[in-house]
């Protein structure tokens, strides 16, 4: 009898499903590059993880407004200072039909520790995993960690059985070896879309997973993704209707999209803060002229403040960013946990005051310095550098601009080349969407353990910030934590450790035939795509 | 003939080695691959470890030696970007480039030669003048501009043709072809014309110039004096004698078409080897760059070899000369 009911239910469901293709909705989208891999543990990069998000799921997720929601975990709790307990969702199945259980979570934690994994940062958060039952799991952390769920959003869960069957129990490595290569081109997640086919760098096709647990807005049944390298081609493909969504769109093409039929630009503030930084480590500028023989003017806070006041951020916003940037006074964007509007202020743009500061510091005649700048990484990055250089010329500083492609730029200014820069432009979105990431990576003194200060290219250093950062990491009282974050940012602002410029705009182009939600971290989630 | 071949083969190996060494020397100026391979939160230790595993810290000649040893065995390593064997990627992308290049070459030859002959014979006709002005456009406008203009006209304004990509492809074993579907053929039209235009005008101008030269020679005048029909004089006597330099150029240009498909492929997002190369340059994917450059060198070397052998076929005098000097 039972089996008959089952058959009947199956038949009923089957007929319901057969009705679905009548409303088949195809969605085509293009980005400037491809997802690096389909392996969810292979590359910690925004677009790659954002794309994989349609196929795989983490324990927790963010919605279109970046608010935390449950995904594979229904609820979670800090059961003791160093233990987070996750109650897993029941009845979830992987695309191949396997059940999702706590064992899969434990397996995924093991997998991100393997050689090829780029998720070791996440692995480092977890000391020990304890499976309580099929749907309860405990993560033991090395130290109290109040923001652990935030940090787990991009940790996607793989199926243990599937990975073992396909010999992909280790993360896909770039260094070779075929181990793990299966997950590079194939996927088996729990997400709302299944990977139908993939030719890396050419085309990736996703189809709807009808058995997905969540009720999502999207009515898309098939999604086709193509990377399109050239801006002009990408814009043309959008206008001609060959794709429904394309990004990024050059800021200067917005007018074109507005005047074209059936498409429009979709813009908003990105959570990425663009800023300038100074060499504050060396005793003599590497690229200075005679005026700075044996001296490093950037060690003087007056010079750093003069630089900040010399830069006309409103002019950059208006002339270069077409009015779409959000001038910033803090190193974090409003969307980031820890942001306070009260601190987000800049000293007025004032050339006279800046000149006075330079004179006081003994550089009334200015000096010479080379500025490192990428030219294909951030929105109009090179133009911002050019504008800054000409603004600094007004206070007597001769800036020699060295703008180059990102691979060359990062190869020069990062740790592996001993931070070879005197003056630079950089952009940063904290991957956790929490202020701690910025305090640690950009603002703490270098030379500590782990990644502390790893992207503090100029070596700005105030040990007080390191101290506060360490406390922020483990403070579980949110109010106390917020107070410490604000204290650290205040020190940094007072000392002009860096010059925050603005949050750059997100720049997408969409067809009128579709609705999508634009996340401030520049991630496109197919869950939000509705074809009209 | 055999000693000639062996000599050419040895020269070819030398050329290939030189290309490889120059390419390799250039890679150190392309930038640092590591930052494109890891996320921003990857620690410095892990970055250093990855660099070590990839052997990027080894001295130049150690890296080069390793590359040559592997390349000789047909092994080009694993792409940093795609995380797959480079040989597999090239095999996957080659059909797209070869179909595009072949079609462009056929277009260039099939249209360029008749146009050249026509403009040489009817020097002052209005059609000749039209062809000549058209060729000026073809030879002076850069490829990417032509591509973008075509996209704008036929893709965006008229919407007749797709703006990017290869359309639907059909797999025939490992070969993927766009010739068997309507969308595949439509997708081929603009890239093929863009790629062919420069070569076509080049061939046309070359044929015209050579033909004019030959038409002035004594043996052509003699042919005319003998009362041979114009058709015979133009196509049998004159055209055949213009073909030696034309074949050289066409041969070399065939290599150029494959190599310079890079630009056309980038503009049209054509998923061939050239596009893959450009992406590799941007991401500093050294295994792909190295394999591609060596492969293009190989193509040029082979084409040159074939062209040399074709001289033998077309021009009997060469055979006599070589025999006489003991080669």
Boltz contact constraints between the chains, C-beta under 6 A:
constraints:
  - contact:
      token1: [A, 37]
      token2: [B, 83]
      max_distance: 6.0
  - contact:
      token1: [A, 44]
      token2: [B, 39]
      max_distance: 6.0
  - contact:
      token1: [A, 44]
      token2: [B, 41]
      max_distance: 6.0
  - contact:
      token1: [A, 45]
      token2: [B, 39]
      max_distance: 6.0
  - contact:
      token1: [A, 118]
      token2: [B, 38]
      max_distance: 6.0
  - contact:
      token1: [A, 118]
      token2: [B, 39]
      max_distance: 6.0
  - contact:
      token1: [A, 118]
      token2: [B, 42]
      max_distance: 6.0
  - contact:
      token1: [A, 120]
      token2: [B, 46]
      max_distance: 6.0
  - contact:
      token1: [A, 121]
      token2: [B, 41]
      max_distance: 6.0
  - contact:
      token1: [A, 172]
      token2: [B, 83]
      max_distance: 6.0
  - contact:
      token1: [A, 174]
      token2: [B, 37]
      max_distance: 6.0
  - contact:
      token1: [A, 174]
      token2: [B, 80]
      max_distance: 6.0
  - contact:
      token1: [A, 174]
      token2: [B, 83]
      max_distance: 6.0
  - contact:
      token1: [A, 175]
      token2: [B, 53]
      max_distance: 6.0
  - contact:
      token1: [A, 175]
      token2: [B, 54]
      max_distance: 6.0
  - contact:
      token1: [A, 176]
      token2: [B, 78]
      max_distance: 6.0
  - contact:
      token1: [A, 184]
      token2: [B, 83]
      max_distance: 6.0
  - contact:
      token1: [A, 200]
      token2: [B, 82]
      max_distance: 6.0
  - contact:
      token1: [A, 202]
      token2: [B, 271]
      max_distance: 6.0
  - contact:
      token1: [A, 228]
      token2: [B, 164]
      max_distance: 6.0
  - contact:
      token1: [A, 228]
      token2: [B, 269]
      max_distance: 6.0
  - contact:
      token1: [A, 230]
      token2: [B, 266]
      max_distance: 6.0
  - contact:
      token1: [A, 232]
      token2: [B, 148]
      max_distance: 6.0
  - contact:
      token1: [A, 233]
      token2: [B, 164]
      max_distance: 6.0
  - contact:
      token1: [A, 233]
      token2: [B, 269]
      max_distance: 6.0
  - contact:
      token1: [A, 236]
      token2: [B, 151]
      max_distance: 6.0
  - contact:
      token1: [A, 236]
      token2: [B, 155]
      max_distance: 6.0
  - contact:
      token1: [A, 236]
      token2: [B, 156]
      max_distance: 6.0
  - contact:
      token1: [A, 236]
      token2: [B, 163]
      max_distance: 6.0
  - contact:
      token1: [A, 237]
      token2: [B, 163]
      max_distance: 6.0
  - contact:
      token1: [A, 237]
      token2: [B, 164]
      max_distance: 6.0
  - contact:
      token1: [A, 239]
      token2: [B, 156]
      max_distance: 6.0
  - contact:
      token1: [A, 240]
      token2: [B, 155]
      max_distance: 6.0
  - contact:
      token1: [A, 240]
      token2: [B, 156]
      max_distance: 6.0
  - contact:
      token1: [A, 240]
      token2: [B, 159]
      max_distance: 6.0
  - contact:
      token1: [A, 240]
      token2: [B, 163]
      max_distance: 6.0
  - contact:
      token1: [A, 242]
      token2: [B, 162]
      max_distance: 6.0
  - contact:
      token1: [A, 242]
      token2: [B, 163]
      max_distance: 6.0
  - contact:
      token1: [A, 407]
      token2: [B, 31]
      max_distance: 6.0
  - contact:
      token1: [A, 407]
      token2: [B, 32]
      max_distance: 6.0
  - contact:
      token1: [A, 407]
      token2: [B, 284]
      max_distance: 6.0
  - contact:
      token1: [A, 408]
      token2: [B, 31]
      max_distance: 6.0
  - contact:
      token1: [A, 410]
      token2: [B, 35]
      max_distance: 6.0
  - contact:
      token1: [A, 411]
      token2: [B, 31]
      max_distance: 6.0
  - contact:
      token1: [A, 411]
      token2: [B, 32]
      max_distance: 6.0
  - contact:
      token1: [A, 415]
      token2: [B, 44]
      max_distance: 6.0
  - contact:
      token1: [A, 431]
      token2: [B, 41]
      max_distance: 6.0
  - contact:
      token1: [A, 451]
      token2: [B, 43]
      max_distance: 6.0
  - contact:
      token1: [A, 454]
      token2: [B, 44]
      max_distance: 6.0
